[in-house]
Amino acid sequence: MVRYTKEHKQETRQRIITTAGRRLKRNGIDGSGIATLMKDAGLTNGTFYAYFPSKDQLVATAVADQMRAQHANIVAQAAPGRAGLEQIVRWYFSPQQRDNFEDGCPNAALLDEIARSTDPTRQAYTDGALVLIDDFAARLAPHDPLSARLQALGLLGMLAGTLQLSRALTDRQLADQLLEKQGIRNALALLDAEQHT
């Protein structure tokens, strides 16, 4: 019997989480069974239970991981202040980001299912969303981020809702216009309004 090192086990667990996060964003929580998730990770179904007691726990962990990754790879990398928020908005409303479910935003891909998920999944999402919201608020009002927290939440809602609508439209030209014209305009207007209040 082969004994794996602690590092190997951690790497395998992270591979399961990462590949599950990508699959969940592509096919949804209900559309992704354990067999598919494990196949994506290059592992057998039986291996799953060595790492997670249930699919629900994997989903909660994958949602938390996806939210962390979005913050670390996109939000935290943006320039400080309003300029960084504008970068984030323009990235978020790009057709490339919209069309790439697997590497795109977990908010837009999973929000409707998260609302109907277990409490641990909803809490994992909430914790991740609060990190995004607090980062947005700190950029909106560096001297008093708490005063901008609700506006930051509104910005996150506007981003996710607009992206979801663009993904649902079959008229590609209209979907692109929604993102590139109206979505960006609305988000930037919200940012500008916050600077004047």
Secondary structure by P-SEA (a helix, b strand, c coil): cccccaaaaaaaaaaaaaaaaaaaaacccccccaaaaaaaacccccccccccccaaaaaaaaaaaaaaaaaacccccccccaaaaaaaaaaaacccccccccccccccccaaaaaaccaaaaaaaaaaaaaaaaaaaaaacccccccaaaaaaaaaaaaaaaaaaaaaccaaaaaaaacccaaaaaaaaaaaaaaac
